[in-house]
Amino acid sequence: NRRTTLNDIIGSDETGFYAIRTKASMFLDFTFTLEHYGNDLRPINSVELELTTNGRQRTGEFALFANNEIYIFSSYADPQTRINDLYVQQVSKKTLQATPPVSIAKIDFNGQKRRNDGAFEFRQSRDKSKLLIYSKLPFEKNEPEKFELLVLDKEMKPLWQKQITIPYRDQLFDLESMRISNDGEVHLLGLVYKDKRTEIRKGEANYSYELLSYYDKGTREERTPLSLAGKFITDMQIGILDNKDIVCAGFYSETGTLTIKGTYFLKLDAKTRTVITNTSKEFELDFITQNLTEREARKVGRRAENDKDIELFQFQLDQLVVDNTGGVFMIGEQYFIKRRITTIRNPTTGAVTTRTDFLYYYNDIITIRINASGEILWSQKIPKRQLSTNDGGASSSYTFGVRNGQLLFMYNDSPENINYNGKGPVARAELNPNYGIVMLCSVSGSGEVKRQPVFGTKEVSVLIRPKVCEQISSNEFVLFGQRGKKQQFAILNIKD
């Protein structure tokens, strides 16, 4: 069925892997099917999840593997009681049957419009022993931001719960990311606007980053402002080290929020919350000009010679990977959307029709290595060009994994790039099942980049969807490809 597609690969065990498939109805509702596939990729079991309360469909929120068990989370905003409940169900791996739903979090939206019924987000700790449920409570105009934190153990039993009010109006606070330590301590990274929801005012950044931390089962709050003198922080992610120190890293600019000039690294002492490491580094000219045409590279070089700012455009920080030495890898991607409006006049009738298309650009990947001392060791660019229209970029972007200290990336590419030598622009990816290839790129701990084709899409007559492919072990990835009604899985085994 063309309206059916893979939603997520949620986990694996010795018998195979488990996935969730969604099907859209004519009325924009979705049904969810839990599937179990063997190590030979043959289906073992498939069960449609009954997500109903009072005869009405619940919203599928997320599914996860914890303690080698499957848990399904869904929500239902009751229009009568004005309560939005978050439910959890444990699923038998053998039968794929779910236990009755149990409410674990509630959002009261009495007095609010239906669209203002709150929202739920989640995050697991690095060792998967804790789960954080973040409940965004309904907002009141010009009132302080409110949210609730719920921390669960690996068996989904509550450890602590706390409702938080912070002194920022809802419209002036955005949650950027959240982390939970293996001990159940919660860290929230927020973007705080000064007076209006605008990024720049009078040439200066109109926002700042703030780290909100909750210790001792939420009874103790610590707030730490984060900034770089004279620089726009365009992106930031946080991580928790084994000794509980907090690392913050991202990109900065000196001209605005759409470009990046370099990268930075901050480390906060776990006990004192003081910044004990603060480093930053501009991107080198060779790094910026990589994957440019000769003309573009000369233009950038002239700007550098004239002491003008040279920055990268529209890169977003996707991940901050913490390793066992206390260092980090940063991974970002150039991503943006353009809207194209086409107006056509009928020469006979004079009638005018207008069409709007959305173009999704997913281009170069960048990786940065920072050691435990905060030294920014190297930056590497993985050249790629992907463009699609009106599909949300379903076959664009990349699948990410880590193996033996190497970063692994898989993405749809053009066969013209198989012998790409790192100089000049790459060809645009062929997002076409009849002509494209799947490329595997590895980046070593020392920054060495290797690329090799995995297979041609013509061999399998589908395009992989990188955003839903998943690493299931240190050596194995589950790949998913689709072309209309045709859908396929594959296991990619990485060998030395």
HELIX and SHEET records of a PDB file:
HELIX    1   1 ASP A  170  LEU A  172  5                                   3    
HELIX    2   2 LEU A  285  THR A  289  1                                   5    
HELIX    3   3 GLU A  294  GLU A  305  1                                  12    
HELIX    4   4 PRO A  415  ASN A  417  5                                   3    
HELIX    5   5 THR A  457  VAL A  460  1                                   4    
SHEET    1   A 4 THR A   4  ASP A  13  0                                        
SHEET    2   A 4 GLY A  16  ALA A  24 -1                                        
SHEET    3   A 4 PHE A  30  GLY A  38 -1                                        
SHEET    4   A 4 PRO A  43  GLU A  48 -1                                        
SHEET    1   B 2 THR A  52  THR A  53  0                                        
SHEET    2   B 2 ARG A  56  GLN A  57 -1                                        
SHEET    1   C 4 THR A  59  ALA A  66  0                                        
SHEET    2   C 4 GLU A  69  ASP A  78 -1                                        
SHEET    3   C 4 ILE A  83  VAL A  91 -1                                        
SHEET    4   C 4 VAL A 102  ASP A 108 -1                                        
SHEET    1   D 4 ALA A 119  GLN A 124  0                                        
SHEET    2   D 4 LYS A 130  LYS A 136 -1                                        
SHEET    3   D 4 PRO A 144  ASP A 153 -1                                        
SHEET    4   D 4 PRO A 158  ARG A 169 -1                                        
SHEET    1   E 4 PHE A 173  ILE A 180  0                                        
SHEET    2   E 4 VAL A 186  TYR A 193 -1                                        
SHEET    3   E 4 TYR A 207  TYR A 215 -1                                        
SHEET    4   E 4 ARG A 220  LEU A 226 -1                                        
SHEET    1   F 2 ILE A 200  ARG A 201  0                                        
SHEET    2   F 2 GLU A 204  ALA A 205 -1                                        
SHEET    1   G 4 PHE A 232  ILE A 240  0                                        
SHEET    2   G 4 ILE A 246  SER A 253 -1                                        
SHEET    3   G 4 GLY A 262  LEU A 268 -1                                        
SHEET    4   G 4 VAL A 275  GLU A 282 -1                                        
SHEET    1   H 2 THR A 259  ILE A 260  0                                        
SHEET    2   H 2 LEU A 312  PHE A 313 -1                                        
SHEET    1   I 4 PHE A 315  VAL A 322  0                                        
SHEET    2   I 4 VAL A 328  ARG A 345 -1                                        
SHEET    3   I 4 VAL A 352  ILE A 370 -1                                        
SHEET    4   I 4 ILE A 376  ILE A 382 -1                                        
SHEET    1   J 4 PHE A 315  VAL A 322  0                                        
SHEET    2   J 4 VAL A 328  ARG A 345 -1                                        
SHEET    3   J 4 VAL A 352  ILE A 370 -1                                        
SHEET    4   J 4 GLN A 386  THR A 389 -1                                        
SHEET    1   K 4 THR A 399  ARG A 403  0                                        
SHEET    2   K 4 GLN A 406  ASP A 413 -1                                        
SHEET    3   K 4 ILE A 437  VAL A 443 -1                                        
SHEET    4   K 4 VAL A 449  GLY A 456 -1                                        
SHEET    1   L 3 LEU A 463  ILE A 464  0                                        
SHEET    2   L 3 GLU A 476  ARG A 483 -1                                        
SHEET    3   L 3 GLU A 470  GLN A 471 -1                                        
SHEET    1   M 3 LEU A 463  ILE A 464  0                                        
SHEET    2   M 3 GLU A 476  ARG A 483 -1                                        
SHEET    3   M 3 LYS A 486  ASN A 493 -1                                        
END                                                                             
